[in-house]
Amino acid sequence: MATKTLRETNTPQPEYEDRSRKISIDALTAGLTNVRTATGDVTELAESMKVRGLEHPILVRPAPNNPGMFEVIAGSRRLQGARQLGWKRIEARVVKCDDVSALCMSLDENQQRGDLAARELGEVIAKLQNLCPDDPGDEKAVLKWVARQLNWTVENTKGRQYPDINRVRKALEDAEFQKVVPGITIKVRNRGDYKRPTAPLSVARQVMPILNDPKVVSKLDELAPEQQEKKREEFLRAFADTESTKRKDLKDVFLADPLKPIQEIVEKVKKERAQQITVAFKASPELVERIDTHKRAMHDPNATRSDAVKDLVEKGLRTAEFDLRPPEHGNGL
């Protein structure tokens, strides 16, 4: 069939066939370049395909070193749905490309469709690192190369763009964190296809430094490995289920005693929040500056001015030289 080439670049570009075609499902194999390594439950997807058919062809390439077979680049869930329906053939778009391009195309499609897990993104980056032609001992060069392949860039103040190696590092950190909470899928983008518990990446990144706090790590080390895992997952789940305005309180109570049952921590936060009072006052610019200075000194990126004022008041009460006890009765005065 005739082929056409995508945009011009310095690297070999994928060549797509002009039209999609029907391919025998028996001729399809899961490829190492497919981002989606676990299809999860596809019952709802299969029901939709049964009624509407296949709305978007899957993406495949000729399987390297396996004539007559095709490797799935993107669409493993659709393929699994087709198998569940007993289909013999499936509509596919065929592209000729190398491993690097296949990985990047698979990632692009799954990012656009949503429901991408931190583990899956980390695995793609790890595979790209192994394919990098640069010296594997030069970590910065490898990360730059990976960022270029993924088209991840950052712009400086002069408008010049550079490979965003920090984004690559962060994605690898996210994937590592997923390993310590295996019972909860951390989603980069979440459309909810999986029926197992999930947590948004934004929430997981807030929980990560809490669980990595030396005090927490030291305390959790007292537990058996399976208990540590359960504790981390329970805290992540509780944090995700807590209103954003109450998460700092949850964090503070947890840091004070990481071994306390999570449900007790949640109840304690609810009780304390119910007993809180709101105080409003006018502050001079000088006082506001002092409050902001204290907020910065707290070294908590999520701290607010209210948190800083609360912390200052608590410290002031602890050091105040007066007795807060209620007056005694019956002293004859």
NORDA-V472080 format. One record per pair of residues at least 12 apart in sequence whose C-alpha atoms are under 7 Angstrom apart, sorted by sequence separation. I is the first residue (numbers start at 1). J is the second residue. D is the distance in whole Angstrom. If there is no record, write none. Layout:
i,j,d
I,J,D
I,J,D
This chain:
i,j,d
3,15,6
4,16,6
60,72,4
61,73,7
152,164,5
185,197,6
186,198,6
187,199,6
188,200,7
253,265,6
3,16,6
4,17,7
59,72,6
60,73,5
129,142,6
132,145,7
184,197,5
185,198,5
186,199,5
187,200,5
188,201,5
292,305,7
295,308,5
3,17,5
4,18,7
59,73,5
60,74,7
184,198,5
185,199,6
186,200,6
187,201,5
291,305,7
294,308,6
2,17,6
3,18,6
59,74,5
148,163,6
184,199,7
186,201,6
1,17,7
2,18,6
58,74,6
59,75,6
147,163,5
250,266,7
58,75,5
129,146,7
147,164,6
291,308,6
128,146,6
147,165,6
291,309,7
144,163,5
250,269,6
249,269,6
103,124,7
144,165,6
147,168,7
143,165,5
143,168,7
235,262,6
100,128,7
234,262,7
73,102,6
207,236,6
60,92,7
74,106,5
58,91,7
59,92,6
60,93,6
61,94,5
73,106,5
57,91,5
58,92,5
59,93,5
60,94,5
61,95,5
62,96,7
42,77,7
46,81,5
57,92,5
58,93,6
59,94,6
60,95,6
61,96,6
74,109,7
45,81,6
46,82,7
57,93,6
39,76,7
203,240,6
34,72,6
39,77,5
46,84,7
34,73,5
42,81,6
46,85,7
216,255,7
219,258,7
31,71,5
33,73,6
34,74,6
36,76,7
219,259,7
28,69,6
29,70,6
30,71,6
31,72,6
199,240,7
27,69,5
28,70,5
29,71,5
30,72,5
31,73,7
216,258,6
27,70,6
28,71,6
29,72,6
28,72,7
104,150,6
181,229,6
122,171,6
180,229,6
184,233,7
121,171,7
122,172,5
183,233,7
181,232,6
181,233,5
122,175,5
118,174,6
119,175,5
118,175,5
119,178,6
25,88,6
24,88,6
25,89,5
24,89,4
25,90,6
23,89,5
24,90,7
33,99,7
22,89,6
23,90,6
22,90,5
23,91,6
117,185,7
118,186,6
22,91,4
23,92,7
33,102,6
34,103,7
117,186,6
118,187,6
21,91,5
22,92,6
33,103,5
117,187,4
118,188,6
20,91,6
21,92,5
35,106,6
116,187,6
117,188,5
20,92,5
21,93,7
34,106,6
35,107,6
115,187,6
116,188,5
20,93,4
116,189,6
19,93,7
20,94,7
115,189,5
116,190,7
114,189,5
115,190,4
114,190,6
115,191,5
17,94,6
114,191,6
115,192,7
16,94,6
17,95,6
115,193,7
16,95,4
15,95,5
16,96,7
14,95,6
15,96,5
14,96,6
15,97,7
14,97,5
13,97,7
36,120,7
35,120,6
14,101,7
35,124,7
41,194,6
40,194,6
